[in-house]
Amino acid sequence: PWLADFRDAWTYDPLDPVLVELPYRLRIERWLERHVLAAADLVVGATRLSVEHLSSCCADRPGRVRLIPNGFDLEDMPSCGPPPPFTAARALRLVHTGGFAASHPLRSPEPLLQALRRLLAGDSTWAQRLRLVLAGPLSSAEIDSTVPLQQAGMVEVVGPVSRRRALELQRNADVLVVVDHARDWPASNVPGKLYEYLAMARPILAVCGPGMIDELIGGLGVGLCVRPSDPGQIAAVILARTV
């Protein structure tokens, strides 16, 4: 028997933006998707939206598509006690692990960086009150965008690190940050880092549109979601966390 396991949606929420930009390419991919679904004995998806789409593509064989969400293994995680209580005596520590454009060409840290620049422009003491740690591969354009904030002391670019080091940075965070790119439809995928974040039991700030990240964080009550198009609201959420 063949179990076709979809970690991400295929044509509903394509990871390759070319599928949306080139109609003929999308038609080919949808043809391939239908043939895979017709041939598989069982189909598994990782998120509700992905499974709903796959189910609609093989409605003639109901019950053949199942949902098995991702998660985390506590034995694979470092021991995580609560972070030191946040006080005005130290900077609030925001941590993002992983890439932006390296993960998806449309994903960008710019809305988050714009929010930090707004805070700094309104009050120079933010240079001592907040530190954003970026651990993971950054493009040259992304690094250039962080330079003024690095010089001010608000951003620390760590670069690529081992998974163990990434987990240590997550464990030592006050707030964990996940950034997704905006779409014209609800997002079906959830970055793997978000499950690690859940294991760390830290508040999560998600810069994302409607979709599975929003649903997961809201349903579990583990953080806040702010739209990528609203740097002012991102800044307001950070400000509320520090007062």
C-alpha positions, 0 to 999 in steps of 0.5 A: 500500500502507498501512503502519500504524506503531504508535509505541506500543501501542493497546489493550494498554498504552493511554496514555489510562487512560480506556480501562482505566477505561471498559469500553465505551470499550475495546470501541470502541477494540479494534473500531477497532484490529481494523479498522485491522489488517485493512485495513493491508498491513503493520503495524510496531511499535516494541517486542517487546511491542507487536508480540506483541500486534498479531500476536495480533490478526491471527493469520490473516495471519502475518508481516504485523507487523514490529518496527522498534525506535526508536534514535538518530542520532549525528549529531544528538547533541552530542559526548559524552566521559566526565563528570568523575570523581565524587569527594566534592568535588562533588555527584553530578548526576542529570538527568531531562529531560521531563515526568511527568504532562505525559507521562502522567497516572499518571506521577509523580516522587514515588517519586524525591523520596521517596527523596531525602527519606529520604536527607536525613532520615538525613544532612543532608550529602546536601544537598551530595552530590547534585543532581537536575536536573529539566528539563521541564514540571512540574505545580503539584503536582509543583513543590510537592512539590520545594520542600523539596528545592529549599530544601535544595539537592538539587533544581534545577527548570529548567523547559521547555527547548529540545531542544539544552539538554536534550541538554546537560544529559544530556551533563553528567550523572553519572546519567540518570533515567527514570521510568515509571508502574506498571501491572498488566501489563508496559509496552510503551512506551519513552520517547523520552528513553531512546534519547537517554540511550543515546547519551550513554553515561551510567549510567541509573537507571530507576524503572519496573515490568516491561516494555520499559524494564526489558528494554532497560536490562537487556539492554544493561547500561546501568543499574539498574531500581527499582520505583516502589513502593520508594523505599527501594530507590531511595535504596539504589541512589543511595547505592551509586553515591556510595560 
